[in-house]
Amino acid sequence: SHGGTPRRRRVGASLALRDGAGRLALRWAQRAPRRRDAAVVRADGREGGGENEAPERVGDDDDVAAGLWQPPRSRRGGGGGGVGKVAKRRGSVPPVGRYGSGDAARGRGAAAPAPTQDAASSQNGALVSGDDTPASAFTKNGSLVSGDDKPAAGPPSVTILKVPAPGSGVILPSVDKAPEIVVPDKTMPPPPGSDFRSSTSVPRPYSADNPELREDKSAKVVESAPKSEALSSPIPAVQEETWDFKKYIDFNEPDAGRDDSWVDADAEASSENHQDYDSGPLAGENVMNVIVVAAECSPWCKTGGLGDVAGALPKALARRGHRVMVVVPRYGDYEEAHDVGIRKYYKAAGQDLEVKYFHAYIDGVDFVFIDAPLFRHRQDDIYGGSRQEIMKRMILFCKAAVEVPWHVPCGGVPYGDGNLVFIANDWHTALLPVYLKAYYRDHGMMQYTRSVLVIHNIAHQGRGPVDEFPYMELPEHYLDHFKLYDPVGGEHANIFGAGLKMADRVVTVSPGYLWELKTTEGGWGLHDIICQNDWKMNGIVNGIDYREWNPEVDVHLQSDGYTNYTASSLDSGKRQCKAALQRELGLEERDDVPLIGFIGRLDGQKGVDIIGDAMPWIVGQDVQLVMLGSGRRDLEVMLQQLEAQYKSKVRGWVGFSVPMAHRITAGADVLVMPSRFEPCGLNQLYAMAYGTVPVVHAVGGLRDTVTAFDPFGDSGLGWTFDRAEPHKLIEALGHCLDTYREYKESWRGLQVRGMSQDLSWDHAAELYEEVLVKAKYQW
Ligand SMILES: Nc1ncnc2c1ncn2[C@@H]1O[C@H](COP(=O)(O)OP(=O)(O)O[C@H]2O[C@H](CO)[C@@H](O)[C@H](O)[C@H]2O)[C@@H](O)[C@H]1O
């Protein structure tokens, strides 16, 4: 009824399931971060990431003067500022935005270090290579490197780099070998307009007889390529492998039991555009090298939907024939990944930091984990620390990630920078498009490399005072790209804003969210930038990883009385899962009582407080309510209090539990999502795939994905309400419960329609591919 964008091809009535150191700023680490916000206390007692709705305070003047104030933590590091409250600005306190700036500016009262030209600074902030670097030589990035390759010790210097402006013709000296590893000329894409088909570094993998394959797959690439540093390094050598696409790409061995009929359908649909489609990848001539760069990636590290996307989209792109890599920090000791033996040094906020690379090849995707002391032991608190600490991590991460295609041999051969596109995600990696341009493309390097920036949540922007710009070690003239003024936050430096400008293309995680981002209310201060760059924006709804979220194979439903089920075994399956959930949570085991679920980060975005406000009505109904979440402490306490108060009907599980999320999704009849804003939303997609009916605030991706139930046409997927307010939620929930109780057939229709959608990542990957191709041909 609200004009939801048709986004999915239905696959008919039958079910088709597939699948926030060094002494940065000279004070960064000199004091323990003072936690002002509500720390997340997880079920296991550990602290977790704060939330984006960090209190919008700017700090007391005395704290600022004393240099004590620390900005509140935010789940996504820089994020913060929550919904609604406006910071009261005082004295010289630097700008803080309403727009999600939990990364409220630090006090300017403290003396900023005087900018000095650091002899060891470099164009990209001291890319100091390993043993291959001659003594006292400049790297290609202009860094002075000592022969024994020790990172410079001592207090970091803060420098505004004087880098020659693009087009000045000044070429910086280089001895770092990295560029030499660029894929051989024959794999470099030809100039625009020529046939890219022969340029791709991923040959047609399907046919062993394909001459292209024979030519490109050869180990010659390894042999003829300049010797990798690792080969002459005292540190563990790179494990050389023969380049074998059949083994490497794994196209020819689809999972047993997987329904691949959709693959044929897709191939057929796009067959007009390429000649030998039956022997090539789905992407046809569009195959590219794709590197997804994200701060989190499921299953290794996940705090929310970003982790899900970084874990699933790459696999879907790989299934289309692209050579795909995911680059993510190594927060923990991930057993699947091995040390490739490469060591590099990058400057982050004035310090030279050593970086190692770990690699795993899983499901057709290269996973490269960037290891550095800054990331270690952060597994359970990946966005923890002060805003400056988080920014330092992300600077290091982005600098290292952008050179991964040169340094890290995946399956024996580095990706190289030809026919390459980076997909950066959210503000954490928004510096990648900036570094790509400032360090390389402005200087004639990486000419065939593109960047796409995905907006998962504009509420987190990496905001900071302008005087922190030097820490990013960018040319002086780049400051203008970061400077932003908004009426509430004042002038500040905005990392996300700069990334949006520098990226070749931008994707938002739903068309509805893209529309909202262009409005003053929805753009969180970045609406002007988004409107000005409308030409390069695309909205693509996320998908579901059906290997993870599929009631038929869900591993979390294989014990404790739960069971797997399909559309045809929905009635018995859901009944059993519901009973198991009731038993596990100590609720009365009743099949006839509607069980309502809520899963999500506890912050202003998700509107769990609206559920709290609606509680008197809810508990007046014959219902059971199960809520799972972690985040803002006050909301966690609310969950616990609601459970204590309404013990017979309500459960409030405070913590982050992936198994419980799956079990609630399967065992509940209804999933409520009263989100105040929702870029896409994954839980409603998961719910529908599990025959659980969503009741959602019609906003962003929720509006795009949940069409309202029409009792007369017997259509629609759930209930929607037009304002995130308790009485609106109550009204929608009332209709929903009424249908559940009185109109069983309609209910069943809702469930089946939800389960029958093709919500797979494969369709989204196809749309991403269109964006990647646009970026590729964009000059
Ligand atoms: N306590 C808990 N225990 C276990 N699992 C939990 C949990 N809390 C949340 N999760 C899980 O984390 C994911 C959250 O997905 P959302 O789409 O709600 O993402 P989020 O708002 O974090 O991300 C942003 O990015 C995503 C991806 O683009 C967008 O969909 C979204 O709108 C945007 O806000 C789901 O897999 C959910 O099950």
The ligand as an ORCA input file, in Angstrom:
! r2SCAN-3c Opt
* xyz 0 1
  N      21.779     -9.507     20.256
  C      21.983    -10.129     19.102
  N      22.344    -11.426     19.098
  C      22.558    -12.066     17.920
  N      22.446    -11.516     16.721
  C      22.099    -10.228     16.683
  C      21.846     -9.467     17.847
  N      21.537     -8.214     17.484
  C      21.572     -8.193     16.136
  N      21.918     -9.412     15.669
  C      22.101     -9.819     14.294
  O      22.824     -8.802     13.608
  C      22.216     -8.610     12.340
  C      21.569     -7.247     12.363
  O      21.102     -6.943     11.102
  P      20.493     -5.515     10.797
  O      20.098     -5.524      9.398
  O      19.516     -5.196     11.848
  O      21.780     -4.637     10.883
  P      22.386     -3.376     11.562
  O      21.361     -2.399     11.981
  O      23.361     -3.856     12.571
  O      23.201     -2.877     10.257
  C      23.124     -1.927      9.231
  O      23.594     -2.626      8.070
  C      22.721     -3.651      7.643
  C      23.395     -4.336      6.490
  O      23.428     -3.525      5.369
  C      21.376     -3.091      7.294
  O      20.526     -4.139      6.964
  C      20.801     -2.319      8.474
  O      19.589     -1.712      8.103
  C      21.776     -1.295      8.951
  O      21.293     -0.617     10.114
  C      21.254     -9.720     12.143
  O      21.912    -10.827     11.616
  C      20.818    -10.028     13.571
  O      20.355    -11.303     13.727
*
